[in-house]
Every structure is written in structure tokens, then in C-alpha cells.
Amino acid sequence: MSDYNIRPISKYDNSQIAEVIGRVLLEFGVPKVGTAYADKSLDCMFETYDGSRKLYFVVVENGKITGGAGIQQLEDGEENICELQKMYFAPQSRGKGIGAKMMQICLEKAKSFGFEYCYLETMPYMENARKLYTKSGFESLEKPMGDTGHYSCNVWMLKKL
């Protein structure tokens, strides 16, 4: 079992987390348009989440970033709804409970920021992620919320915090 730490992102983490997210998206065959793959923020995650009511966390295992997740207000959504964003883990971080711990940290932070609901989008074939979301109390929605620009993601979920 490796040692790991979950901490807020620093500006020095941008290239490592962009590489992890890019590799995971390619591994799962995620479309390059209409998903996180096309987000300009991938190369500047620290700057994207540097502000009020938003934060991105990274997982550091044995000195290397192996995953991350963030929360911020849902784009074009109600003020009391945040979005869980860019939650991806390299293969070596999966199956160890790191995702569940990351989820707990993100949801606690969202609640402390005053959000009442957390929204997320994913893909139907990301089965382990969907299991974690369901286990964490997220429920499926019939249609998307807000304007994330991720029109290729067709699984939408919401949780009351």
C-alpha cells in the first residue's frame, strides 16, 4: 500500500495534473470534444480554481501527483449548486479508497462554501466512477443542469449536501 496525501493544488502542479487527466481520458476513450478533454483549464488548473467558493485537490502518492478533483459553482447554475469537476485518477490510485476520500473532502469543502447541492457529469461507461457517485448519495437526473460545455457527457447526477 502506498502512502498518499490529498492537498489543495499549487501552481507547480499544473503540468502533472494535466498529464494525469489527459491520460485517463484517453484510456477511457472519452471524446475529445464536448468533454473535459477540450477544456482550456486543463493547462492552468491552479489559476482556474484560485478564487472564492472553488478549490481543486490533488492526490500525491510517493511524491507524484496521481489524481485530483475540484468543486466550484455550476456554470450558469443557481448560486447554491456547485459542480464536482475533473475527478480523475491514474490506474495506480484506483481501488484503494482514494476516490471515496477525495469525494468526502470535496463535498465537505462544498458545504463549507455554502453550497446546498452538488452536480456532476460523467460517461455511462465510467462504471466504477458511477458506483462511487451513487454510493456517495448522488442521484441520476433526466437532463443536464447549467452550461458546462460538456455536451458529450450524458450521465448527470445531483446530491443534496
N, C-alpha and C positions, 0 to 999 in steps of 0.2 A: 504494500500500500504506500503510495507516495504522499508526501506532505504537500498540502496546498493551503493557499491563503486567498481570500476574496477581499478585494480592496477597491476603492474608487480609482478610476482611470487617471493616469498622469499624462502630460503631453509627450512623454518619452515612450508611451505605449502604442501610439497611433499605428506605426507600421506593423508591429507584431499582431495587433488585434485585427487589422485589415487583412493580413495574410491568413489568419485562422478563419475568419468569416468567409473569405473568398474560397478557401479550400473546402470548407464544409458545404457551401452552396454548390460547388462543382461536384463534390462527392455525391450529393443527393440529386443532381441533375436539375436543379432549380432553374427556371427560365431566366435569361439574362436581362429581360425587360419586364417591367411591372412587378419587380420584387426588390428585396434589399440589395441584390447584386448591382442594380443600377444606381443606387443612392450615392450622391456626391459625398455624403457624410462619412462614408467608409474610410476615406483617407484622412479625416480630421475629426475623429470621434471625441477626443478630449474637448476640442473647441465647440463641437455640436452640443455637448452635454454640460458645458460650462455656463451655468446661469441658475436662475431661481426655479424651483419646483421640477428639476430634472437632474439625473445623475446616471452615469454608466459605471458599472463594476466590471473588473476583470478577475479571472482566476489565474493565479500564479502557482504552478507546480514545479518544484525543483528548479526554481529560478527562471522559468519560461512561461509566458502567457499562453494558456491553452483554451481560453474561452471567455465569454462575457455576456452581459445582459444589461439593459438600461430601462429607465422609465422617464417619461415626460408627458406633458399634456397632449391629448389626442388632437392631431391637426384638424382644424375646423370642427372640433367637437365641443361639447359642453365643458365648462370650466371644472366641473367635478369629476371628469373622466380622464384618466391617464392611459397611456399605452405601454405595454411591455414590449420592448423593441430589441431586435438583434441579439436574441438569446441563442448562441451557438457555442458548441464545444467540440474540440478536436477529439478524435477517437479515443485517445488515451485518458480522457477525462470522463468518459461515459460509463454508466453503470456503477458509479461509486457513491451516489447520493449528492454529488456536487450540484447537479441541476436543481434538486429539491432545496438545497441550502441557498443557492442563488435566488430561487423563486421566493423563498421566505424573506431574504434580505431586501429584494426589490419591492415586495408587497408591503413590508413594514415601512420602508422609506416612502413609498407612495402614500400610505396612510398618514405618515408624519407630515407630509407636504399638504395634507388636507383633501386629497382625492377620496372620493366615495366609491368609485368603480374603476376597474382596470380592464382594458380591452386588449385583445391581441389578434393577430392574423397569422395563419400558418398554411401549410400544404397538406392535403389528405394523406399523402404517403409518408409524412414525418410522424410515424406511428408512436414511437417512444416519446416524442415531444407532446403529442396529443394526450397520451396516457398521463404524463406528468401534469399537464394543464387541467385535465379532468379531476385527477386526484387532489389537485390544489384548489378545487372548487369552481373552476371555470365551466360555464355552460355554453353550449352551441347557440349561435344566432342564425336567423334565416337570411340576413343580408349584412353587408359591411356598415360600419359606422365611420364618421369623419371622412377625411380625404388624405389617406396615407400615400396614394400614388402606387400602391401595390396591387394593381388590378389583376395580376396573375395569381395572387393568393386567394383561395376560395373556401377557406375554413375560417370562420370568425367566431370569437368566443369572448365572454364577458364574465366578470366576477365582481360581486359586491364586497367591498373591503370592510 
